[in-house]
Amino acid sequence: MSIPALVRPRPVHRASDLLAAYLPGSFYFSSPRGTLLADGVHSRVRAAGASHARAAAEALDAAAAAGVPGPVVAGAVGFRPEAESGLVVPSVVRRAGAPAVVRAPEAESGTSWTLTPRPEPAHYADSVRRALELIGRGELSKVVLARSLELAAESPVWVPALLARLVRADPAAYAFAADVTAPGDPAPRTLVGASPELLVSRRGATVLANPLAGSARRSGDEAQDRETVARLRDSAKDLGEHAHTAGQVAEVLGRFCTDLEVPAQPEVIGTPTMWHLSTRITGRLADPAAPACSALGLAEALHPTPAVGGVPGPAAVGAIADLEPEDRGYFAGMVGWTGLDGDGEWAVTIRSAEVCERTVRLSAGAGIVAGSEPAAELAETGAKFRTLLRALGLEGAV
C-alpha cells in the first residue's frame, strides 16, 4: 500500500550527494553544522555602499513574497568594506548534514604548472620590515600582511574536483565554492577554499564566533607536533597576537548580546596543515529580529577582524593598502549564507583561491606584531599555502 502524500517522508539529501552535485556557478558551503548547495539566481543583492545586511533583508522579504521556498542570501564579500561582493538569493536551496569523514582522493598528477609569486619573497620580507617600523613608532600594534601565488595550468582547472578534495581532506573545515565572476573577466571565476575560521554563526538568539590568530606549521610527525603545540601555547608573541583578535571580536559581539562567554585562555586546534590558537566566543542576542543582528549583520560588524586586518583596524587596513602590491580581492573577506529568519554562517575566506579557467590565485597572510621576524612570517605564509597546494598536487612546489 502506498503512503499517503501528506505523510510520505521528505527525501533527505546526503552531504556527499550535494558535494557531487556541485557545478561551477552553484554556491556550496559546508561546515560541522551542515551542508548547503544553492543553484540559480532569483535576485542579486545590491548594497550600493549601504549595509549588506539591510539589502539582504529586503531581498529575502521580496523573495519570500514571490514564493521562493526557504530563501537565503548566499555568496562572498571582499576584504575591503567597499570591495566587490557576490551576494545572491538563489532559486533553489538544498541542505544536508555535515560532511562525513572519508578517504580523501589523491590530487591529480601529471599536470604542468607555472608558479609566479606576487610579490617575490624578498619583497614580502621587506614589507614585513616596513610594518615592524610602523609598529615600532606606535602607529600600529598589529598588521596582517598577505602574499599570493599565481598558478597557471596547461589545461582548465575543474573546480568540482578541487572542492571535493578540500572537503574530504578536512570535513570539519568551512568549505566553500562561490561564483565571483566580475564584469571584464575572460571566463567564469570561482572562489573556492576550506577555511578553518568561523567569523560568526547564528541559530535563533545564539551566536558563535571562533577567531583564530597565532599559528604554526603542522609537520605530521607526532612527537614534533606535540612540541609545536606546546610552544604555541606558551608563545608570548602568539598569545599577544591572539588576544588582539579575540578581544575585538568579544567587544563587537558585546554590542549585540546580553550574555557573552569568552574563555580566559585560547586552546590549540589543528587542520591537516596548521596549528592555530583558537577562542570560541558564544553569546545571546538582545534583539534577534533586528537586521543588524542577522548572521550577515553580525559578520559585517566584525569584518575585518584583527586576524586578517590588524590593530587599530582603520590604520592597519591603510597600511595593508600601502604595503601589499596586489589587491586582496575576496581573500580575507567573508563567505556564507543568511536565511529569512536571520540564521546563518559566515567564514573568513582564508585557505582559499580564485580559479578562472587555467589560472589559480592563492593568497595567505601572517600577523605582524612586535617581535615578528621576516623570515618566520614568510615561512608561515608558505605553510598556509599548503592546504590548496596539497589539493592541487603541488605541496612540495614552494
Solvent accessible surface area in square Angstrom, and as a share of the most:
residue,aa,sasa,rsa
1,M,234,1.04
2,S,90,0.58
3,I,83,0.42
4,P,85,0.54
5,A,79,0.61
6,L,180,0.89
7,V,103,0.59
8,R,128,0.47
9,P,99,0.62
10,R,212,0.77
11,P,119,0.75
12,V,136,0.78
13,H,67,0.30
14,R,157,0.57
15,A,14,0.11
16,S,57,0.37
17,D,60,0.31
18,L,1,0.00
19,L,13,0.06
20,A,82,0.63
21,A,39,0.30
22,Y,2,0.01
23,L,102,0.51
24,P,58,0.36
25,G,51,0.49
26,S,8,0.05
27,F,12,0.05
28,Y,1,0.00
29,F,1,0.01
30,S,1,0.00
31,S,0,0.00
32,P,78,0.49
33,R,72,0.26
34,G,14,0.13
35,T,5,0.03
36,L,4,0.02
37,L,1,0.00
38,A,2,0.02
39,D,42,0.22
40,G,45,0.43
41,V,73,0.42
42,H,75,0.34
43,S,37,0.24
44,R,125,0.46
45,V,11,0.06
46,R,180,0.66
47,A,14,0.11
48,A,106,0.82
49,G,88,0.84
50,A,67,0.52
51,S,48,0.31
52,H,20,0.09
53,A,6,0.05
54,R,136,0.50
55,A,16,0.13
56,A,2,0.02
57,A,34,0.27
58,E,112,0.50
59,A,16,0.13
60,L,5,0.03
61,D,88,0.46
62,A,63,0.49
63,A,0,0.00
64,A,40,0.31
65,A,95,0.74
66,A,70,0.55
67,G,58,0.56
68,V,20,0.11
69,P,106,0.67
70,G,56,0.54
71,P,6,0.04
72,V,1,0.00
73,V,0,0.00
74,A,0,0.00
75,G,3,0.03
76,A,0,0.00
77,V,4,0.02
78,G,0,0.00
79,F,4,0.02
80,R,58,0.21
81,P,94,0.59
82,E,129,0.58
83,A,28,0.22
84,E,75,0.34
85,S,45,0.29
86,G,19,0.19
87,L,5,0.03
88,V,22,0.13
89,V,0,0.00
90,P,2,0.01
91,S,46,0.30
92,V,82,0.47
93,V,35,0.20
94,R,73,0.27
95,R,114,0.42
96,A,18,0.14
97,G,45,0.43
98,A,46,0.36
99,P,18,0.12
100,A,70,0.55
101,V,131,0.75
102,V,77,0.44
103,R,192,0.70
104,A,36,0.28
105,P,52,0.33
106,E,131,0.59
107,A,27,0.21
108,E,104,0.47
109,S,108,0.70
110,G,78,0.75
111,T,45,0.26
112,S,67,0.43
113,W,45,0.16
114,T,87,0.51
115,L,51,0.25
116,T,49,0.28
117,P,36,0.22
118,R,87,0.32
119,P,17,0.11
120,E,103,0.46
121,P,52,0.33
122,A,72,0.56
123,H,83,0.37
124,Y,2,0.01
125,A,12,0.09
126,D,70,0.36
127,S,4,0.03
128,V,0,0.00
129,R,119,0.43
130,R,111,0.40
131,A,0,0.00
132,L,43,0.21
133,E,101,0.45
134,L,33,0.17
135,I,20,0.10
136,G,69,0.66
137,R,152,0.55
138,G,64,0.61
139,E,87,0.39
140,L,9,0.04
141,S,47,0.31
142,K,0,0.00
143,V,0,0.00
144,V,8,0.04
145,L,1,0.01
146,A,8,0.06
147,R,21,0.08
148,S,5,0.03
149,L,4,0.02
150,E,54,0.24
151,L,0,0.00
152,A,36,0.28
153,A,3,0.03
154,E,108,0.48
155,S,55,0.35
156,P,96,0.60
157,V,26,0.15
158,W,141,0.49
159,V,8,0.05
160,P,19,0.12
161,A,26,0.20
162,L,0,0.00
163,L,0,0.00
164,A,15,0.12
165,R,24,0.09
166,L,4,0.02
167,V,5,0.03
168,R,76,0.28
169,A,46,0.36
170,D,27,0.14
171,P,22,0.14
172,A,66,0.51
173,A,4,0.03
174,Y,24,0.09
175,A,1,0.01
176,F,0,0.00
177,A,0,0.00
178,A,1,0.01
179,D,61,0.32
180,V,4,0.02
181,T,65,0.38
182,A,24,0.18
183,P,139,0.88
184,G,82,0.79
185,D,42,0.22
186,P,121,0.76
187,A,14,0.11
188,P,97,0.61
189,R,35,0.13
190,T,7,0.04
191,L,1,0.01
192,V,0,0.00
193,G,0,0.00
194,A,7,0.05
195,S,0,0.00
196,P,13,0.08
197,E,6,0.03
198,L,3,0.01
199,L,8,0.04
200,V,0,0.00
201,S,11,0.07
202,R,12,0.04
203,R,143,0.52
204,G,36,0.35
205,A,17,0.14
206,T,67,0.39
207,V,1,0.00
208,L,30,0.15
209,A,1,0.00
210,N,13,0.06
211,P,4,0.02
212,L,8,0.04
213,A,8,0.06
214,G,3,0.03
215,S,17,0.11
216,A,22,0.17
217,R,128,0.47
218,R,71,0.26
219,S,39,0.25
220,G,68,0.65
221,D,73,0.38
222,E,129,0.58
223,A,51,0.39
224,Q,94,0.42
225,D,11,0.06
226,R,145,0.53
227,E,101,0.45
228,T,12,0.07
229,V,18,0.11
230,A,50,0.39
231,R,147,0.54
232,L,6,0.03
233,R,130,0.48
234,D,116,0.60
235,S,27,0.18
236,A,87,0.67
237,K,63,0.27
238,D,20,0.10
239,L,54,0.27
240,G,33,0.32
241,E,12,0.05
242,H,4,0.02
243,A,63,0.49
244,H,65,0.29
245,T,0,0.00
246,A,10,0.08
247,G,42,0.41
248,Q,62,0.28
249,V,4,0.02
250,A,17,0.13
251,E,96,0.43
252,V,3,0.02
253,L,1,0.00
254,G,37,0.36
255,R,154,0.56
256,F,38,0.16
257,C,17,0.10
258,T,93,0.54
259,D,89,0.46
260,L,57,0.28
261,E,124,0.56
262,V,69,0.39
263,P,64,0.40
264,A,100,0.77
265,Q,131,0.58
266,P,30,0.19
267,E,86,0.38
268,V,22,0.13
269,I,50,0.25
270,G,37,0.36
271,T,16,0.09
272,P,52,0.33
273,T,2,0.01
274,M,0,0.00
275,W,34,0.12
276,H,5,0.02
277,L,1,0.01
278,S,1,0.01
279,T,5,0.03
280,R,120,0.44
281,I,0,0.00
282,T,46,0.27
283,G,8,0.08
284,R,130,0.47
285,L,9,0.04
286,A,64,0.50
287,D,73,0.38
288,P,48,0.30
289,A,95,0.74
290,A,29,0.23
291,P,51,0.32
292,A,50,0.39
293,C,7,0.04
294,S,14,0.09
295,A,0,0.00
296,L,1,0.00
297,G,6,0.06
298,L,0,0.00
299,A,0,0.00
300,E,48,0.22
301,A,38,0.29
302,L,3,0.01
303,H,26,0.11
304,P,28,0.18
305,T,5,0.03
306,P,0,0.00
307,A,19,0.14
308,V,6,0.04
309,G,1,0.01
310,G,3,0.03
311,V,34,0.19
312,P,65,0.41
313,G,26,0.25
314,P,119,0.75
315,A,45,0.35
316,A,0,0.00
317,V,24,0.14
318,G,35,0.33
319,A,9,0.07
320,I,5,0.03
321,A,56,0.43
322,D,108,0.56
323,L,8,0.04
324,E,19,0.08
325,P,78,0.49
326,E,64,0.29
327,D,98,0.51
328,R,15,0.05
329,G,12,0.11
330,Y,4,0.02
331,F,13,0.06
332,A,0,0.00
333,G,0,0.00
334,M,2,0.01
335,V,0,0.00
336,G,0,0.00
337,W,20,0.07
338,T,3,0.02
339,G,6,0.06
340,L,89,0.44
341,D,99,0.51
342,G,8,0.07
343,D,21,0.11
344,G,0,0.00
345,E,8,0.03
346,W,0,0.00
347,A,0,0.00
348,V,4,0.02
349,T,0,0.00
350,I,18,0.09
351,R,15,0.05
352,S,4,0.03
353,A,2,0.02
354,E,20,0.09
355,V,4,0.02
356,C,22,0.13
357,E,100,0.45
358,R,113,0.41
359,T,49,0.28
360,V,0,0.00
361,R,54,0.20
362,L,2,0.01
363,S,11,0.07
364,A,3,0.02
365,G,10,0.09
366,A,1,0.00
367,G,5,0.05
368,I,0,0.00
369,V,11,0.07
370,A,74,0.57
371,G,61,0.58
372,S,8,0.05
373,E,111,0.50
374,P,25,0.16
375,A,78,0.60
376,A,52,0.41
377,E,3,0.02
378,L,43,0.21
379,A,67,0.52
380,E,32,0.14
381,T,0,0.00
382,G,16,0.15
383,A,5,0.04
384,K,21,0.09
385,F,3,0.01
386,R,19,0.07
387,T,27,0.16
388,L,3,0.02
389,L,0,0.00
390,R,91,0.33
391,A,8,0.06
392,L,9,0.05
393,G,45,0.43
394,L,27,0.13
395,E,56,0.25
396,G,80,0.77
397,A,51,0.40
398,V,91,0.52
